[in-house]
Amino acid sequence: MKIALVSPYDFAYPGGVTNHIFCLERYLTKVGHEVRVIAPVSRAVSVFGDKFIPIGKPRPVPVSGSIARISLSLRLASRIKAVLSQENFDIIHLHEPFMPMLCSAVLRFSNTANVGTFHAYQGSPSYNFGKPISTIIIKKRRHKLHGKIAVSKPAMEFANKHIPGYYNIIPNGIDLEHFSPNVLPIDRFCDGKINILFVSRLEKRKGLNYLLKAYQQVKREIPNSRLIIVGPGIRLRRKYEKQVRQNRLEDVVFTGHVAYDELPRYYKTADIFCAPATGRESFGIILLEAMAIGTPIVASNIEGYASVVTHGVEGLLVPPRDDKGLAQALLSLMRDKPLRQQMGAMGKRKAQDYNWEHLAQKVLNYYFRILSEPPWGKQSTEFNATSI
């Protein structure tokens, strides 16, 4: 089967949706399907070779405390039509299918079976960017979407307000071979200090400012501690670094962007992984990455994260924007190594349920289901689940 995976986001910039597509492509290709990835790109990417089809130049668009790097060009039609005609896909899988401009335009010009995955939980440009226009686009094109996937129940509930109907919930997955507990930690951080790790883009809604405030209290009570901050971002990084200097906080390390291949070693180095996001998270892929390696979690008690971590089992959940509660949760785990080990072991066990090989199979089965139903039922003899 020939499959298109379409991302609205800059594929040269790390993020949950791009990582999702990267892993899905890998497993679909592994089981014998021909896959193309279509996305806007700000600089050349080599990860997919000639399987990557760049369309559009992304621009940073501020939205709900985050930055969406999407193409806003109105001149994509000819390129999209040429690609669809040349590739003749059997199925097109759009991630955030109504996101301007690439995904919604591909949906407009597609004449094949279309599946959409909905990742967002509130604040999506799909629904908030030029709201009257986006409402019109959704009404015009939602009939072209033959299947709908949501990555979590919160994502489904949010999308269902705008595009009612049946959603197949298939969560984000984790590459358990890559995020293996057998990786080696980073030597320079293995000096006996208790390491707290933050991994995310340096954006307001990721809540790093609350973690820095919490770490002030942590550092006073447990001086033998360190905060490692992993993630890209320039403007807010300067602000956070100033905050660290003004408060004379020691042992705060900003690494900037870390390559995907190196990321598991950071999780292995951490004694605790902390995700203090303030909201608008539909899932918690970074939580799963840490859990797969056996690192206990302290995270905000928001719907997307609570769908992954059970409070008191794989980690501790605290109210968002509560730096004092965050500090107390961190301190309780830092003072209790057996509890950290217990929660880490429970996290490893739970991460097994999110193995990408298993979840990619669910996506494939959904493709076959769509292709076996009207108006694609006539193709069911060519595409059937036994051919996987």
Residue pairs with C-beta under 8 A, 6 or more apart in sequence:
1 33
1 34
1 90
1 91
1 367
1 383
2 33
2 34
2 35
2 36
2 87
2 88
2 89
2 90
2 91
3 28
3 33
3 34
3 35
3 36
3 89
3 90
3 91
3 92
3 93
3 367
4 35
4 36
4 37
4 38
4 87
4 89
4 91
4 92
4 93
4 106
5 21
5 24
5 25
5 35
5 36
5 37
5 38
5 93
5 95
6 37
6 38
6 39
6 92
6 93
6 94
6 95
6 102
6 103
6 106
7 17
7 18
7 21
7 37
7 38
7 39
7 40
7 95
7 102
7 103
8 17
8 39
8 40
8 68
8 70
8 71
8 95
8 96
8 99
8 100
8 102
8 103
9 15
9 17
9 18
9 39
9 40
9 58
9 68
9 69
9 70
10 18
10 39
10 40
10 41
10 42
10 58
10 69
10 70
11 18
11 21
11 37
11 39
11 40
11 41
11 45
11 52
11 54
12 41
12 42
12 43
12 44
12 45
13 42
13 58
13 69
13 232
14 201
14 232
14 257
14 260
15 201
16 119
16 172
16 283
16 285
17 95
17 96
17 119
18 39
19 260
19 285
20 95
20 117
20 119
20 151
20 172
20 173
20 285
21 37
21 39
21 95
22 47
23 173
23 175
23 356
23 360
24 173
24 356
24 360
24 363
25 35
25 37
25 48
25 51
26 175
26 356
27 356
27 357
27 360
28 35
28 360
28 363
28 364
29 35
29 51
31 360
31 364
31 388
32 388
33 364
35 51
36 51
36 52
36 53
36 87
36 89
37 48
37 51
37 52
37 53
38 53
38 54
38 55
38 83
38 102
38 106
39 52
39 53
39 54
39 55
39 102
40 54
40 55
40 56
40 57
40 58
40 69
40 70
40 71
40 102
41 52
41 54
41 57
41 58
42 57
42 58
42 69
45 52
53 83
53 87
55 71
55 76
55 79
55 80
55 83
55 102
56 71
56 73
56 76
56 101
56 102
57 71
57 73
58 69
58 70
58 71
59 69
59 70
59 71
59 72
60 67
60 68
60 69
61 67
61 68
61 69
61 70
61 72
61 125
61 129
63 123
63 124
63 125
63 128
63 129
64 122
64 123
64 128
64 205
64 280
65 123
65 203
65 204
65 205
65 278
65 280
66 123
66 201
66 203
66 204
66 205
66 280
67 201
67 203
68 99
68 125
70 99
70 100
70 101
70 102
70 125
71 100
71 101
71 102
72 100
72 101
73 101
74 101
76 101
76 102
76 105
77 105
77 109
80 102
80 105
80 106
80 109
81 109
84 106
84 109
84 110
84 111
89 112
90 112
90 113
90 371
90 379
90 383
91 112
91 113
91 114
91 115
91 367
91 370
91 371
92 106
92 107
92 110
92 112
92 113
92 114
92 115
93 114
93 115
93 116
93 117
93 363
93 367
94 103
94 106
94 107
94 114
94 115
94 116
94 117
94 145
95 103
95 116
95 117
95 119
96 103
96 116
96 117
96 118
96 119
96 120
96 124
96 126
97 103
97 104
97 107
97 114
97 116
97 117
97 118
97 126
97 145
98 104
98 107
98 116
98 126
98 127
98 134
98 137
98 138
98 141
98 142
98 162
98 163
99 124
99 125
99 126
100 125
100 126
100 129
100 130
100 134
100 137
104 137
104 141
107 114
107 116
107 141
107 144
107 145
108 141
108 144
110 144
113 146
113 147
113 367
113 370
113 371
113 376
114 144
114 145
114 146
114 147
115 145
115 146
115 147
115 148
115 149
115 366
115 367
115 370
116 145
116 147
116 148
116 149
117 149
117 150
117 151
117 170
118 148
118 149
118 150
118 151
118 155
118 156
118 158
118 159
118 167
119 151
119 155
119 282
119 283
120 126
120 155
120 158
120 159
120 280
120 282
121 152
121 154
121 155
121 158
121 280
121 281
121 282
121 303
121 304
122 158
122 279
122 280
123 280
124 158
126 134
126 162
127 134
127 135
127 138
127 162
128 134
138 162
138 163
142 163
145 163
146 370
146 373
146 376
147 168
147 366
147 367
147 369
147 370
148 159
148 163
148 165
148 166
148 167
148 168
149 167
149 168
149 169
149 170
149 363
149 366
150 156
150 159
150 167
150 168
150 169
150 170
151 169
151 170
151 171
151 172
151 282
151 283
152 169
152 171
152 282
152 283
152 303
152 304
152 307
153 169
153 303
153 307
154 282
154 303
154 304
154 307
155 282
155 283
155 304
156 167
156 169
158 282
159 167
160 167
168 366
170 359
170 362
170 363
170 366
171 283
171 354
171 359
172 283
172 285
172 288
172 354
172 359
173 354
173 355
173 356
173 358
173 359
173 360
174 285
174 288
174 289
174 292
174 351
174 354
174 355
174 356
175 356
176 292
176 351
176 352
176 355
176 356
178 260
178 264
179 263
179 264
179 267
179 288
179 289
179 292
179 293
179 351
180 264
180 292
180 293
181 268
181 292
181 293
181 294
181 348
183 264
183 265
183 268
183 293
184 265
184 268
185 265
185 268
185 269
186 265
186 266
186 268
186 269
189 195
189 226
189 228
189 253
189 269
190 269
192 224
193 224
193 225
193 226
193 251
194 222
194 224
194 225
194 226
194 271
194 272
194 334
195 225
195 226
195 228
195 269
195 270
195 271
195 272
196 211
196 215
196 218
196 225
196 226
196 227
196 228
196 270
196 271
196 272
196 273
196 274
196 330
197 228
197 230
197 266
197 267
197 269
197 270
197 272
197 273
197 274
197 290
197 295
198 208
198 211
198 227
198 228
198 229
198 230
198 231
198 273
198 274
198 275
198 276
199 230
199 231
199 258
199 263
199 266
199 267
199 273
199 275
199 286
199 289
199 290
200 206
200 208
200 230
200 231
200 275
200 277
200 286
201 231
201 232
201 233
202 208
202 229
202 231
202 232
202 233
202 234
202 236
202 237
202 240
203 233
203 236
204 236
204 278
205 277
205 278
205 279
205 280
206 231
206 276
206 277
206 278
207 275
207 276
207 277
207 278
207 300
207 320
207 321
208 229
208 236
208 240
208 276
209 240
209 243
210 276
210 278
210 320
210 321
210 322
210 323
210 326
211 227
211 274
211 276
211 323
211 326
212 227
212 240
212 243
212 244
212 247
212 249
212 252
213 323
213 327
214 276
214 323
214 324
214 326
214 327
214 330
215 225
215 227
215 249
215 252
215 327
215 330
216 247
216 249
216 327
217 323
217 324
217 327
217 331
218 225
218 327
218 330
218 331
218 334
219 225
219 249
219 250
219 251
221 331
222 331
222 334
222 335
225 251
225 334
226 251
226 252
226 253
227 249
227 251
227 252
227 253
228 253
228 255
228 266
228 269
228 270
229 240
229 252
229 253
229 254
229 255
230 255
230 256
230 257
230 258
230 263
230 266
231 256
231 257
231 258
232 256
232 257
237 254
237 256
240 254
241 254
244 252
255 266
258 266
263 289
264 289
264 293
267 273
267 289
267 290
267 292
267 293
267 295
268 293
268 295
270 290
270 295
271 295
271 296
271 333
271 334
271 340
272 295
272 296
272 297
272 298
272 330
272 333
272 334
272 340
273 286
273 287
273 290
273 295
273 296
273 297
273 298
273 315
274 297
274 298
274 299
274 326
274 330
275 284
275 286
275 287
275 297
275 298
275 299
275 300
275 305
276 299
276 300
276 320
276 326
277 299
277 300
277 302
277 305
277 320
278 300
278 302
278 320
278 321
279 300
279 302
279 320
281 302
281 303
281 304
281 305
282 304
283 304
283 307
283 308
284 299
284 304
284 305
284 307
284 308
284 309
287 297
287 299
287 305
287 308
287 309
287 315
288 308
288 351
288 354
290 297
290 347
291 297
291 308
291 309
291 314
291 344
291 347
291 348
291 350
291 351
292 347
292 348
292 351
293 348
294 344
294 345
294 347
294 348
295 344
295 347
296 314
296 315
296 333
296 339
296 340
296 343
296 344
296 347
297 309
297 314
297 315
297 316
297 343
297 347
298 315
298 316
298 318
298 326
298 329
298 330
298 333
299 305
299 309
299 315
299 316
299 317
299 318
300 317
300 318
300 319
300 320
301 311
301 317
301 318
301 319
301 320
302 320
305 317
306 317
309 315
309 317
309 347
311 317
313 343
313 346
314 343
314 346
314 347
314 350
315 343
315 347
316 329
316 332
316 333
318 325
318 326
318 328
318 329
319 325
332 339
333 339
333 340
333 343
361 388
364 385
364 388
365 385
367 383
368 383
368 384
368 385
370 376
371 379
371 380
371 383
372 379
372 380
372 383
372 384
